[in-house]
Amino acid sequence: MTAHDIAQRYTQVLERIHQAARRAGRNPEDVHLLVVTKGQPLERIQAVVEAGARDLGENYPEEAVPKIQALAGLPLRWHMIGHLQRRKAPLVVRHFAMMHSVDRLRIALRLERLLAQEGRTLPVLLEFNVGGEAQKHGWPAWDPNLWPTWADEVAQILDLPHLQVQGVMTVPPWNPDPEAVRPYFRRLRELRDWLARRFPQASWHHLSMGMSHDFEVAIEEGATWVRIGTAILGPRPGP
């Protein structure tokens, strides 16, 4: 994968984002591209940054920090998009501009304490499990009857002064057919709308959903952040 290939693929994905937004009657500028750099070598990341990428996503803070340090000085925003262990929370507080994957009250409270010590705030999205998969993280959201069961925890998070809740995120069940994933994206949008009615004091603008194989459907269903890695950077190199 050459730098030219990556730049070309980056441009093609941007065009596909714009086309999907226009098909849905949306402003393409309302859809943000997050380039997922998990497992990718530094030279590929440098290539996509040179092509214009500014928002980069990582799943593991300990893997991300050397990349963040290597590219220090560039106008980049690093996003945490994976499940976060409590002991690694300080890395997120020090190095990341946004977290898409606040998936439980306990991690929100841990982040709040660390952010207060650092004297900064952190934009976050709350992660929900819309597919009912046991291996996925987030509050249970596959059945609307479950939503009130965790509403008090969301209320507690909204009261934390150093976390800026800006919306919701999900990782739906894998399916090679993007149309088969559409109902999960729709469910997250419906959940976001329910949260906005229940907690109108907060901002619920962002929907972080959609990856390399299904991001166009996600955009049609309202995504404001799409998380794309392979379609731009190619498959992650093996060990």
SVG drawing of the C-alpha trace seen along z (x, -y; Angstrom):
<svg xmlns="http://www.w3.org/2000/svg" viewBox="-41 -23 49 36">
<polyline fill="none" stroke="black" stroke-width="0.4" points="0.0,0.0 1.8,-3.1 1.2,-6.7 -0.4,-7.4 -2.8,-4.4 -3.8,-5.7 -4.4,-9.2 -6.5,-7.9 -8.6,-5.7 -9.0,-8.6 -10.4,-10.8 -12.7,-8.1 -14.2,-7.5 -14.8,-11.2 -16.7,-11.2 -18.7,-8.2 -19.6,-10.0 -20.7,-13.1 -22.8,-11.0 -24.5,-9.1 -25.3,-12.3 -26.8,-13.9 -28.9,-10.7 -30.3,-11.1 -31.0,-14.8 -28.3,-15.8 -25.5,-18.3 -22.3,-16.4 -20.5,-18.7 -22.6,-17.2 -20.8,-13.9 -17.3,-13.6 -14.7,-11.0 -12.8,-9.3 -9.8,-7.3 -9.3,-4.2 -5.5,-3.7 -5.7,-0.7 -2.9,1.8 -1.6,-0.3 2.1,-1.2 3.2,-4.8 4.0,-5.3 0.4,-4.6 -0.9,-7.0 1.5,-9.7 0.3,-9.1 -3.4,-9.6 -2.5,-12.7 -0.7,-14.1 -3.8,-13.4 -5.8,-15.6 -7.0,-13.4 -7.2,-15.2 -9.4,-12.9 -7.8,-9.6 -9.2,-6.7 -7.5,-4.1 -8.9,-1.2 -6.0,-0.7 -4.4,-3.7 -1.1,-2.0 -0.8,-1.4 -1.9,-4.9 0.4,-6.9 3.7,-6.2 1.9,-7.2 0.5,-10.4 4.0,-11.3 5.5,-10.6 3.1,-12.9 3.1,-15.6 3.0,-19.1 0.6,-18.2 -3.0,-19.5 -4.5,-16.1 -7.4,-15.1 -7.1,-11.6 -10.3,-9.7 -10.6,-6.8 -13.1,-4.3 -12.5,-1.1 -13.4,0.4 -11.3,-1.3 -9.9,0.4 -9.9,-1.8 -6.2,-1.6 -5.6,-3.0 -7.9,-5.9 -5.1,-8.3 -3.7,-7.8 -7.0,-8.9 -7.2,-12.0 -3.7,-13.1 -3.7,-12.3 -7.1,-12.1 -9.4,-14.8 -12.6,-12.8 -13.9,-9.4 -16.6,-7.6 -16.9,-4.6 -18.0,-5.5 -19.8,-2.2 -20.5,-2.1 -20.9,-4.4 -17.8,-3.2 -15.5,-4.4 -17.3,-7.7 -16.7,-8.3 -13.0,-7.3 -12.6,-9.8 -14.3,-12.5 -11.9,-12.3 -8.8,-12.3 -10.2,-15.2 -10.8,-17.2 -7.2,-16.7 -6.0,-17.8 -8.4,-20.7 -9.8,-19.8 -13.0,-18.6 -13.5,-15.7 -16.2,-15.4 -17.6,-11.9 -20.2,-9.7 -22.1,-7.0 -21.8,-3.5 -24.9,-1.2 -25.3,2.4 -28.0,2.5 -27.5,6.1 -27.6,8.0 -24.2,9.6 -22.6,10.8 -19.1,9.8 -20.1,6.2 -19.8,3.4 -22.3,0.7 -25.7,0.3 -28.3,2.8 -30.3,1.1 -31.6,3.8 -35.1,3.6 -36.7,0.3 -38.2,1.8 -34.6,1.9 -33.9,-1.8 -35.5,-3.0 -33.4,-0.5 -30.2,-2.4 -31.6,-5.9 -30.5,-6.8 -26.9,-6.0 -27.1,-8.3 -28.5,-11.0 -25.5,-10.6 -23.1,-10.9 -24.8,-14.0 -24.2,-15.6 -20.4,-15.1 -18.9,-18.6 -15.8,-17.4 -17.5,-15.1 -19.3,-16.7 -21.8,-14.2 -22.4,-14.9 -24.2,-11.8 -24.2,-8.1 -22.1,-5.3 -22.6,-1.6 -20.8,1.3 -23.6,3.4 -23.4,7.1 -21.2,7.9 -23.0,8.7 -21.4,8.5 -24.7,7.1 -25.0,3.4 -28.8,3.5 -28.9,6.2 -27.2,3.7 -29.6,0.9 -32.1,1.8 -29.3,1.5 -28.4,-2.0 -32.0,-2.9 -32.4,-1.6 -29.5,-3.8 -31.0,-6.8 -34.3,-6.1 -32.5,-5.7 -30.7,-9.0 -34.1,-10.7 -35.5,-9.1 -32.5,-10.3 -32.9,-13.8 -36.6,-13.9 -35.8,-12.4 -32.7,-14.6 -33.2,-17.8 -30.5,-19.6 -27.8,-17.6 -26.5,-17.6 -27.3,-14.4 -26.2,-15.6 -23.7,-12.9 -24.3,-9.4 -21.0,-7.5 -21.8,-4.4 -20.8,-2.8 -17.5,-1.3 -15.7,-0.4 -18.3,1.9 -21.5,0.2 -20.9,-3.5 -23.1,-4.6 -26.1,-3.0 -25.1,-4.5 -25.1,-7.9 -28.5,-7.4 -29.7,-6.6 -28.2,-9.7 -24.5,-9.0 -22.5,-12.1 -19.2,-10.2 -18.2,-7.2 -15.2,-5.1 -13.3,-3.9 -10.0,-2.0 -9.6,0.8 -11.3,-1.0 -8.6,-3.7 -5.5,-2.2 -6.0,1.4 -5.9,4.5 -3.9,4.3 -0.5,6.0 -0.1,9.4 2.2,10.0"/>
</svg>
